[in-house]
Amino acid sequence: MIIHIDASRALEPQPTGVNVYTREIIEHLVLCAAPDTQFILYAPEWTKKNVPEFLKKFENDSRVTWKFLRWPPKFLWTQICLAWAWARAEKKDSVFFAPAHVAPFFTPRNTVVVIHDIAFEFLPDAFSWRERMFARFMTRVNARVAKKILVPSIETRDQLIARIKVPAEKIIVTPFALPCDAIKLSGEKLDRPPFILSVGRIEYKKGPDILIRAFETLRSCGREIELVFVGKPGIGFETVDRLIQHSPYKQFIHVLGFVPDLGAFYASARVLALPTRYEGFGFNFLEGMAVGVPVVGMSRGSVAEVAGDGVTLANDEKEFTDLLDRAISDDAFRADLISRGAERVKLFTWEKTAATTLDVLAKL
């Protein structure tokens, strides 16, 4: 079998969830596949220099071929350049795998697409109008052209069936797992006061405004705690920045941007706070559970499905604030959350994800 993969998202130098998934699934597909399976990985030529360490994993593997496609315009790479390359590829015993939402409009018959979520249907304000229209259009295109669609959660499957009218038999749930290289715990702790940690893109979808209001309530009640945001700005960041600048506790709120090594932050955080408004999966919940930090979130989208009893979830802002306070101050509650999280995260492995994915690809 020859598996052709759009690997472009794997080469993002500052990866977020979709990029992390693309890296992990490619690596584990190669590790788990039969010896006679061949992989052809496609990416734009301009990305070749971005993440050389990722390429080195496959330098000596004869089953893996990288094809860096030249496309000077740097737009419509997927729809024109990749589409043309896939159209010319050998079809016999070939399958075509698009791990990051988008497949070409015109794509070979044996195509599998991963749809991570349809948050644009629930949170239109979390996207620019261009992003929203493109996501809505491409999701419907994917539903038409793909022979099978992989999703990370039952929540995403059910919403695709209900809202996009994708046939149920076309969708396979393949939960993701802990990003292997995302956390490198050194055991060292940061020399800073106790803090609440928020990890992920700083955007409306992730609920940073909810967290800021909860933080202000805790400070007003005498909790000597700080708030640290780690992540790139996203849609709605301007509103978040205004909230911070007008906060009476702005000197205790720190926005650090993208941080490549989160180990020391996780090791030092009093609590990981993730009041997301919607998730198709939620890598950060697994990260918190894996490293032994109490996690407080909101019960939205697939969060409860993924997190189970390994984190504590709120249904509204007041409950979120109360749970955040308890996770900071109640040592017995903290210890119980850490213990349950450590057990929950064991259920998610990339070997399982890769095995399910390979089975789907092999049966096309």
C-alpha positions, 0 to 999 in steps of 0.5 A: 500500500502507498499512503500519500499524505499532506504533511504541510501542517507538520512543518509549522514552527510554532505548532497548535493542535492541528499541527501537533496531530499532523506530526504525531499521526505521521510519525506513528503511522510510519512506526506502526505500518507493515514493512511493505507500506510506502509513505509519500509526504507532501509539503510546500517547498518554502516549509522545508527549512522550518523544522529540520529535526522533524525531517531527520526522523525519516532520513534513513527510512526507505519507506518514506519519501518527502516531496517538497512542491514548488509553488511560488504564489504561496496561496492555493497550494492545497487546491492547485499544487497538491491537487495536481501532484495527487492527480498525477500520483500512481493510483494503484494500491494508493490512498490519499490522507489529508490530516488537517481539515482540508483536501483538494476540491478535486482529489483521487477516489481513495481519500480520507480526511480528518475533520477536527471540529466544526466550531465555526457552527457554534462560535461564529465570533471566534473566526473571521468571516473569511475563515468561517466561510472557508471552513464551512465550504471546505467541510462540505467539500470534504464530506463529499469527496472523502471516502472516509472521514476521521474525527477525534470525538463522538461529539464531532461525529454527532455534529457532522451528522446533525449539522452537515448531514454526513452519512454516519457510516462515512465517519470513524472516531479515532481519539488523539493522544498526548503530544509526545514532544509537547512537554519536556519535564526537567523537574525544574521550577520557575522562580515566580509566585504561585500562578494559574496557567492557561495554555493555548491560542489566546482567542475568544474560543478558548475563553480567556475573558472567562478566566480573567474575570474568575482571576479578578474575583479570586484576587478580590477575595484575597487569593495571592495568585498570578495569571500566566497566558502562554500561546499566540494571539488569535481572533478576539485577542484585542478584547482580551488585551483591553480586559487586561489593561483595564483590570485592577490586577493587570500587574499580576497578569502575564501574556508570554506568547508562544513558548516552545518548552512548557515543561517548567511552566507545567511543573510550576503551575498551581492549576491549569485553567482551560475555560474553552467555549468549544473543543473538538478534542482538547490536547491541553487537557491531556497535557495537564493530566499527564504532568500532574497539575490539577485541571479546571475547565468548562463542560463544552463540546467534547471536553467531558468526553475526553477528560472524563473524571480526570479534570473538574468541569464547570457548567457556568462562570460562577462554578468555574470560579469556585472550582478554580479557587478550590483547585488552588487552595484545597490540597486533598481536592488537588491530590485527588484530581492529579491522581485521577488525571494520571489514570485517565490519560493512560487511555489515550495512545498514539499507537491506538490512533495509528492502528485505527487510522491504518485499518481505515486506510487499508480497507479503502 
